[in-house]
Structures are given as C-alpha cells and as structure tokens.
C-alpha cells in the first residue's frame, strides 16, 4: 500500500479488472491492497472501521451473539455508521475497497502487542460471523467456492435417506428441522471440532453439517488465517515504524478515541468547587473517583494522577481560576506551601489550559489512552481500576461502594475477559440503577456528562440557588473509603500527544 499527500481521484464504477479484484462482498483479507491512497483517506478509513469494531465489541458482551435481539441491535448501529458491512451489490467497488483497505490499516495498528492482536481478532471474527450469516444461500455458496471451502449441499433424496441419522446426531434437531435445514457434505478434516463435540453425523469419512453449523467451519478457517497474518505483520513492524508518516498514525489508532471532543467544556463555570466532593460520588467514573479520594486523603497526587485528574476536571467545566484554587487549597493542606505551589505548579496548570507555552488546549484523557498508556506503579492512583487493579482489591472497592454481589460478579467477569470499558459501563448501570445505559462508554468525561443528564432528567448541569440567591449544595456527602494503590508495572513515558506538556505537574 502506498500513500500520497494528494487526495485520490474518484474511481468510476466497477470495470472488468475492478470486478475481478473484489468478486465478492466478503473476503478473508488474504491479499493486501497495493494502490496509492492519501494519508487523509488512510486515517478516515481506519477511524470508520474502528468505530464499527467498537460497536461489535459492546454489543457482543451486552447481548447473546446470534440472537434476533443481537442482530437487530447490530443492524441498527451499523446503519448509523453507514459502513459497507452487508452483502454488497456486485458492482459496489467503492464499498468493497473501503472494507478491504480499512481492515489492513487496523491490522497494522493492532498487531503491535498480544492484547491488541487478541482484541482485533475477536472483533473481526464477530463482524465476519454476522456478515457471513447475512449472505443469501447463493452468495454464501459463491463465497465458499471463492475461498476454496466449496462444500457440497446434499440433495433432498439423500437427506430423506439419512433423515433418522441426521436427526439423532445433530443436537437440537427434530425431524421437521432436518427437513427444513440444508445440510452440507464436508470432509472430516474440516469438521474436526464439530466431530469432537458430537454435533454432526459422520459417514464414509464425511461430516453432514447443517447450515447453522457451517459458519463454525468457515470461522475456524478465518481465525487461523487472520491469526497467522497478524503474527507475520508484527514481524514487519520495524520497517513500517521507520516511516515517519505512518508510525504516528498507527500508534494513535491503537489508542484511539473516536467520540466527542471534551476539550470543549460546555459546562465551564457552572460547577463550583463545593460540588466536587458530591459529584465524585454520584457522577465520576471509578478511575476519577479513586483519584479524587486519594487527593483528599493525602493532599497530593503523583505526576500521572495529576495529569489524568487535572484534565478530567478541566473537561467537566472547571475554569482556570477554579483549577488553580482547587489544587492550591488541597496541596497546601499537605507538604506543599503556597510559595512552592505558585512557583512549581501554577504555571503548569495554566499551560494545560492553553495559557502558557505553545498555547495548546490539551484534551482530557480517553478510556483507551488511560487503559493503554502509562500504567501506575506503587504509590500511584492513576490508570483504569478495571485494567490495573488487582481483582481482589477491585472487588473490595466495589463492595465499599455498595455494588451488589451479583453486580460485582458481572463486572469481574468482564474484567477477566479484558472488557474494561464494558466493566465501567456495568459499574455505571449499578451506581445509577438502570438496566441499559444506551450508549457505548469511551471517555471519563462522557461518563460524567451522561450521569448528569440522567440525574437531572436530561437537562444540562445547573447550579441551584436558594431564595436569597446564594448557592445551595444539594449533596455534601463525602466518601469515607480510602483508595488502595495499584501495584503494577513501572511508569512508561508519556504519549507523544502530550509533547510540550512536560512542565504539567512535573514535580512529585
């Protein structure tokens, strides 16, 4: 794949050679694209597919895959994204081109670690399963032939002859289902998993596989090919990383946040410092609630915690003046006197608000950035509690926050499956007493915004005043639970996105 700085000229509809390039709407992505594309198109294609895979991940955990409800939800979300995911028209070259190129771009971005490869493989598998099952019988057969998995469908006479054996050997089938379902004659080597699980009828070295099980064989084949391809791509990374145009893009994609920009504070000035304690209990995600509690207890946060929490507070609406007052009041209660704070920290806070240095207005951290970069070490409180906390410590923390035992079990199961953002969504549901939050959680400031909408009946956060015109705090309750540190791996260097923010809270 080559890249150019010029925008790509629009292609015409499918000509003969283009039809041969993408003969089917679905593929195993065996051959990488070779055309030249602009860097702008490179990034836009990747972001669109990343949004698609994030939807697949969220719904795959929230609903049982393959059910009608799951398919309906997936269909609705895909339609919103306007991504070419379905059985596309035979001449829709542009849609197939985008599907092809975007897959390979994300393959480059997500081959860089075992965790990233595992995530990418799972989401692509789920997406492929859905698309394969949406194909018509004719298109499905064409696809199987295209990928050299041409299985022969048995005719009605043979099916009637084997009806008793098929019914007895296929779990969940009665005679009427056997008559309704199409069966394929598959070589035993391709159906070994189904054979081991005793889910198919075997005769003369062939497995008779019902249509509903054929996707298992196709998916196993796809998984093997994609897994090997990811490993091979990872070996090629050094040559790719030497390209100064691509490496920043690929690094950004693997940590990418694709939601709203929370550097634009809609609630600027609407939140008072007196509200923060109460808000931390009601509307902060667990990562920020942990940081706030640690700050109140020790009157200090180390570098990583100050960066993560400071930008979050900026994002929920604290003005520069409020931020200076908030941090100064808390720090001088500890070992930092007022003079040291003014000399060592005030400039850094102004810098984060774009008032010093390069005048860059820095953006609050997304969930992906918190999860994937700068893991906490002993004595740190930043990071994602679902990703970086010991499971037993996390369980104790959730118990202290009155999460019911069944909820804790669900959250820990999601954590075990490495679905950290979905665990946070589940935490939101239990702390707000809702069954389905109705959105995909990707940002701590999104958590806060959605919490405030829910608690205020959909209205934006507003101050409340008593009859005399003075601010009246609705809830001045404070947490009494001490946060536990999360001993994990040592600190990593800050993301290049924060280059120029080195002065931001650099003293411990």
Buried (B, 14 or more C-beta within 10 A) or exposed (E): BEBEEEEEEEEEEBEEEBEEBBEBBBBBBEEBBEEEBBBEBBBEBBBBBBBBBBBBBBBBBBBEBEEEEBBEBBEEBBEEBEBBBBBBEBBBBBBBBBBBBBBBBBBBBBBBEEBBBBBBBBBBBBBBBBBBBBBEEEBBBBBBEBBEBEBEBBEEEEBEEBEEBBBEBBEEBEEEBBBEBBBBBBEBEBBEEBBEEEBBBBEEEBBBBBBBBBBBBBBBBBBEBBBEBBEEBBEEBEEBEEEEEBBEBBBBBBBBBBBEEBBEBEBBEBBBEEBBBBBBBBBBBBBBBBBBBBBBEBBBBBBBBBBBBBBBBBBBBBBBEBBBEBBBEBBBEEEBEEEEBEEBBBBBBBBBBBEBBEEBEBBBBBBBBBBBBBBBBEEBBBBBBBBBBEEEBBBBBBEEBEBEEEBBEBBBEBBEEBBBBBBBBBBBBBBBEEEEBEEBBBBBBBBBBBBBBBBEEEEEBEEEEEEEEEEEEEEEEEBEBEBBBBBBEEBEEBBEBBEBBEBBBEBE
